[in-house]
Amino acid sequence: MAYKSLSHFVAVLESAGELVRIREFVSPHLEISEIADRIIKNKGKALLFENTGTGFPVLINAYGSEARMCMALGVNNLDEIGKNITHLLHNLLGPKDSFSEKLKMLPLVKEMASFMPKRISRRGNCQEVILRNPDLRNLPVLTCWPADGGPFITLPVVHTKDVLSGIRNTGMYRMQVFGADTTGMHWHLHKGAAQHFRKYKELGLKMPVSVTLGGDPVYTYVATAPLPENIDEYLLAGFLRKKKVEMVRCLTNDLEVPEDVDFVIEGFVDPSEDLVLEGPFGDHTGFYSLADFYPKFHVTCITHRKNAVYPATIVGIPPMEDEWLGKATERIFLVPLKTTAVPELKDMKMPVEGVFHNIMLASIGKTYPGQGMKVMNSLWGAGQMMFNKIMVVVGEEVNVHHIEEVAKVVSDTVDPLQDIQFIKGPVDILDHSSSNFAFGSKIGIDATEKLQEESVHASRKMKEYFVDKTALQREFPEISMINDLLLSDQISILIFSIRKSRENHIREICRIAMQKAYIREIKFIVVMDEEVDVSHPGMVAWICSNNIDPMRDCFIVDELNGTPFHTLFIDGTRKTEKFDRFHRDWPNIIVMDDATIAKVDENWKKYHLGTFVSSPSLRYKPLVFNNGAVLNQSD
């Protein structure tokens, strides 16, 4: 389904009972974020804040459920798109042995051509109002979290083009508003726009940039999609909406944008200028991404519809609205991955606790030894999969969408001494745990059934799991809490929290605990900081996957005779200069400030959102050590 505008999508959401209008004045400074966080984490509806102190309403949580994500993409379920791509690729790439079969291709070729973006000569609906003296402060730009560097545009579709080839790229990069006509441009090292920027810099040319907001919700999705280089995102948009995207030329640069968006922010980046300090920002990892230097974007013009709707999102501790954008990518790009890189791939899941890139579960049809390890390396080499940190591969009989089933299979089939591999490679620049910026390590766990050729030593089944909690905490009173509940479900994972106080503290405890047999026959032991509630495996998975550089933080200990135990220890604690010789700044976890929480509590009835919902931040307050974005090394 093709939407005519963001207002059109709002109307469809409302008619489906998927939207709530809030008519009470709500400030874009923290208050909208706090309300949205409560609603999102309680699986609530899309929110339209009609009174923001500006002339524009704010739409948030529009993608925040499977139903709304399907509505945005015009399907009944997200797997439909993958099936359509499978059908398309089969018809395009399959053998054509006769002239009649080739003739049958003509309607398909015509259909594909109908999805190609098309430039129109008239002005677009997005240019109904033209502001040649632009002031971004007139837009309801959100300040999302207390330690953010300022207000951020959070759902921008950023348009650039290659200076040599002219090929267009769109991406989603947060934009910190510095003033009336300047913002930061937070394009990551690995992104298409950053590559364009480097070319303009080499040639000494100013780089035209245009940013759109709103319009058909498909535009927002395709800006996040991990398409191969030089593939136009608006071709994918046309395919998804079953209608070509009509493009208009901007007024102050030569870029083209969809004519039906709500806002267009035109301008340029000058590579000859010094980079500017941007951030911090409460990011999708659930931690702050810290201040760093990025290009400055100069706004030359703003145009918009007469009744424009300002789209926004907030990111932070999962689950958040972006969960469903990630889920759409998971389902849509399964087919291209199978077709181009990993034909044995049957299914995959990126759990929300892994914030997209940290954890991936993959099931495969296994036919030869070493195939699980081969799949890991293939996926790590496939586009943005290079950012994945923890990959688990299981057989096709395992349902990767049932986490407990996967955990049980890992527990049953994996020998930590022979079924795990570590490699180094690129990591997401938001990864705060790697010892070096954008470069770290990954862990692959092969949980497929092992063939005879794969056994380095005899297959070893664990005996009865055992942990002497009393003895363990008597000898090590710094151990705060021990969670052994998974053992009763025959899942060989033990989690405990600790108050770390010296260098090599965790390794010392783990070694002694194993050698004194306080712990026996357990395959995976996860160690967390004492503030973490280890009774909640989801919280442990989120924090631990953010906090580890696998090659540094996963280890084996030896018996007294030097023989290694068949147990992998995972140090999920925060890393410091004092105890871990970790030299980078460590970010704080994102929570809302007490004043905003109290304000929303007091005004809740005025929002007409139904039963009172308390702030999710209250659960995570014990994990925060100061009011800033950076966790002090002494904390």
Phi, psi and omega in degrees: 000133178262125178267142183281336182190174175291328176298323176299316179296320178302316181297320179292317177301315183294319180293335179270003181073025184252014184217144175238132175267135177246112186267341176295144176299130176227130184283137173293347179274095174073323188293315178300318181299316182294318177296313182299319181299319179295317183289316183298312184289348175253021174058042182272189188272171170296149183239133174244108178272109188274340184237094186247004184083004175234184178273009188231136173282158179248127174256128180219154183066025179293334181254011196277025173203164178298320181298315182288326176295320177295320177298320180297324183263359175072035180229166177275327173210157189291335178290342177303321184294317177299321178295322178295321178293320178301313180298316181298311182295322178300316181288325182283320189260348181292158181295143179239098188268351182221162179296323181294324178293325178292323178297327180295344179286338187300314178299324180293318178298319178297319179297316179298320179297330181288348179268350183290136178298149185227134177276137176247155187272336182281169172288151182268167174301333179290352183245024178296322178242128183242123180245098182275351169245075192289147175218104182297340181289351175275355176265151182278060183288132187277138157265113195275317187223156190301325183265009176299149180292347180163196175286145181230135166282121191250349177234047180277141170257108188265122183255127173222173174215152178295129185293335182266311184271338183078005181289134184279149171225141169237143178210169179245110182229125182302153184226109176281126180278119180266332183188200184300322188221026175221145175218168166280163176228095191272060175274130186288161180310322188266359189273160183300318181294326178294324176294318177300316181302318181297324179290318177298321180296318179298325182270354180069034183245147171291146185251116177291139179220134172230141184239130176246154177226134175084208188080200177303129181300341176301325182299320178296317181298311187294336177292339178264350188287138182278065181284152174298156178302146175071011171261121184291122179300334181281347168290314176298320178300315178299319178297317183289320184268355180059035178199135182296151178271125178271127187250145174235154179280141176292165186273333186238004169212177188261020176277160178244144181224160177298137186287347187253014177286172182271320180228146169231126177247107184265152178173206183204161171242132180257106183297343179282345179284153172295146174293156182244152179286124184234142181098184001291173181209131175290108195258177187290348176287345186092357176242159173289136163272134193274163183300140178206177186261131182219167178294157176260134178259126179258126182270128179253341183193146170234131172237157178199166172292161179293324179242057186287147174247132181268117179271143179212163171215162168237148175238160183169212181300127181290153004276147177227177181302325184293349175307320187278334170295319177293322179296321177299316178298317178305314184282322184289320188265004173300315183295310177301324177297317179296322186285321190257334189230320189225080185298336181278354181294128179257320181200165176208158177215137173247095185301145182299330179296339179269007179042052175076297192263345186282323185230134173223136175248129182228138173249142184224157168272107188265131181229352182210157183295144179082003186291325177299315178294323179298318181297318178304310183293326177294316181291320178296342178261008186254095173055229184286356172296345179298341181275351182298140183253322183233117180237131178242127180246127179235172178284164185293343179283351183265133178274106185290349179273355174252099188299320180296323178295317178298315181299321180293319180294317177301315180299321183281324193254341189267130168256113184303340181277342184227350187248015181234136175233150176239139173221161173257154179176188179292146172231162179302142181293345177277356180288111184273350188270340182291143182295334180236144180302125172066012180217125182200213185229168183224155176237134176243130182245114181270101181255021174283160174295131186275137174275164185303322184290344185270352185275108175292323174222174184303139178302134188239115176269134177291148174276203181292130180296146182210134170216126178266089185296322182297310181296322182296314181281337174291317180283330182233079181297347177287349174284119188275315187209142178237126177250107179247018185294329181295332180298325180292340175265016181061034173249117192277063179227128175242137181235132171219157181248154189214150170264098184286135185221004180201165179293140181062019183301311185293317179296324179297312179298315182297319180296312182293319181299323179284316183292330177269004176063028170292333177234132180219142169062031177247129188280323185230126178234122183252131181246128182236166175292156186297336181284344184279132177281096186283359174284351180248097182303328179296318177295319179298315180298318180296308184291316183297316182293334174283329191267355184253141158256105196306318183294332179273324193253359176249130187209162176246148173243160186256153169291173182298332180272006178091357178281131182288140171289151178273055183223132175257125175263140181234116181270098181264016179282162173291152185252139183231162175297318188292315187257341187233359183056039179264123193258353179269159173293143179253129185278157174279156170285149187272122170220161178278152180284156186298323183296318180291320177301315181295321180295316180292321175304313184294323186263006189306316183297330181291337181281342180057050180254011176088208184305138181302137177238125181282165184288127174300334182299332183300327181292331188256359181305322180297344182271357186252138190246347175201183183269002183260180179280335183259132174278120181299141181299337180277348183286000000 
